[in-house]
């Protein structure tokens, strides 16, 4: 889907329009029209066609999902991928799925989001100081993107990091794949990173990136983690309070 065929509400999917951040808007427009991964594109279309019973009367987005939020972000959140019946349906990152319920509640509690829940692109959600992105922009079967698919998506994260530039103070990665993808992006950008690479562990904090940028690490708020107690509300909220403290401080 080329930029000339973007839907009229695409600015709601990104949180900003072409006029406010033209270069970043073009990146997200190319994300929405990406066809680099045939397996993922076929799966997204299949899900959009077959639908979930609860959403049978809804029109699914069924395409790669752009980043959402503030183009002047000081915090970048990198998730895993759109949920098959969440962002793959709504077209907006983390919108209308259980992981998004956890994310937007925490963002609201720490002053980054205008409301505690995000259900669709027309719900009025606004983010301030944060951009929400992902390692993979298409919903992958069983949430397991192939190595080549991770590589195909990497340039979009690199472009976002490049355009956010020195204003970006904190990167929060959700899950091991996002953690690894962020380091791959830094390597591709020629940014010096520690050797050996830091360990992935929840609530870890590293200075990695330009000007000693902070990297915060969290488990992903998937049901697999939240329903089993691997990730609890206090553990989760503490990460966002740390991010808030860095940005404020």
Secondary structure, 3 states (H helix, E strand, C coil): CCHHHCCCCHHHHHCCCCCCCHHHHHHHHHHHCCCCCHHHHHHHHHHHHHCCHHHCCCCCCCCCCCCEECCCCCEEEEECCCCCCCHHHHCCCCCCCHHHHHHHHHHHHCCCECCCCCCCCCCCCCECCEEEEECCCCCCHHHCCCHHHHHHHHHHHHHHHHHHHHHCCEEEEECHHHHHHHHHHHHHCCCCCCCCCCCCCCCCEEECCHHHCEEEEECCCCHHHHCCCCCCHHHHHHHHHHHHHHHHC
